[in-house]
Amino acid sequence: MSELIPQECDVVILKTGERVGLMDQLDETHFLPDYGVETPEQEEKTMAMMPISIDDIEKVVYRPKGTR
């Protein structure tokens, strides 16, 4: 994983190679992911609301300005 510790609103690359946004942090190690809605598969994964673990994240690729 990268130096940045993932947090809400980050965009990350998962170990599967998928790029996702982190919508809500459920606890110290789990987030609700936003896979996007460009394809039916992405929309289905996003709507399933299945948490991802910090261990699933390869690296943080974007952090909104004004967040820590």
Secondary structure, 3 states (H helix, E strand, C coil): CCCCCCCCCCEEEECCCCEEEEEEECCCCEEEEECCCCCHHHHHHHHHCCCEEHHHEEEEEECCCCCC
